[in-house]
Amino acid sequence: MADKNVRYGAEIRKQAAKIDALKSSSFICPKCGKKKVKRKGNSLWACRSCNAVFAGGTYSLSTPAGEVAMRLIEEYKKR
């Protein structure tokens, strides 16, 4: 079940359960490509394979705003 702090409302409990599952899952490392990135702390992510540390979203490695920024950076690099 979701966090004990979430009490009333099925929709809120579902959202809390989704966030809890997301922050405890593994993500793919942008440097080595292995699925070994885990959450270290608030917005801190570390790869257990290559020991790289990343700043990302609070509950996931990347955010929609971060993905847009990465695309823009890559586009400017090509020029």
C-alpha positions in Angstrom: 0.0 0.0 0.0 1.0 3.6 -0.4 2.5 5.9 2.2 0.7 5.9 5.5 0.5 9.7 5.4 -2.0 9.5 2.5 -5.4 8.9 4.0 -8.5 9.9 2.1 -9.3 9.5 -1.5 -8.6 6.6 -3.9 -7.1 8.9 -6.5 -4.6 10.5 -4.1 -3.6 7.0 -2.8 -3.0 5.8 -6.4 -0.9 8.9 -7.2 1.2 8.3 -4.0 1.7 4.6 -4.9 2.8 5.6 -8.4 5.4 8.1 -7.1 6.7 5.6 -4.5 7.2 2.9 -7.2 8.8 5.4 -9.5 11.4 6.7 -7.0 12.4 3.2 -5.9 12.9 1.9 -9.4 16.1 1.7 -11.5 16.8 3.9 -14.4 19.2 3.6 -17.4 22.5 5.4 -16.9 23.2 8.1 -19.5 27.0 7.4 -19.2 27.4 3.6 -19.2 24.0 2.6 -20.5 23.3 0.1 -17.8 20.0 0.0 -15.8 21.8 0.7 -12.4 20.8 4.3 -11.5 19.1 4.6 -8.2 17.9 7.5 -6.1 20.4 8.7 -3.5 18.5 11.7 -2.1 16.2 14.5 -3.1 17.0 15.0 -6.8 20.3 13.1 -6.6 20.8 9.9 -8.6 23.9 7.6 -8.7 24.9 4.8 -11.0 25.9 1.7 -9.1 28.0 0.5 -12.1 30.1 3.5 -13.1 29.7 5.6 -9.9 28.5 8.6 -11.8 26.2 11.1 -9.9 23.4 13.0 -11.6 21.1 15.8 -10.7 17.6 15.1 -11.9 14.0 15.2 -10.9 12.8 14.5 -7.4 11.1 11.2 -8.2 12.5 10.3 -11.6 15.9 10.7 -13.3 14.7 13.1 -15.9 11.9 15.7 -16.0 10.0 17.0 -19.1 11.7 20.4 -18.7 15.1 18.7 -18.5 14.4 16.6 -21.6 13.6 19.8 -23.6 16.7 21.5 -22.3 18.8 18.5 -23.4 17.3 18.6 -26.9 18.1 22.3 -27.2 21.6 21.8 -26.0 22.2 19.0 -28.6 20.6 21.2 -31.3 22.9 24.1 -30.5 26.0 21.8 -30.5 25.2 20.8 -34.1 25.4 24.4 -35.3 
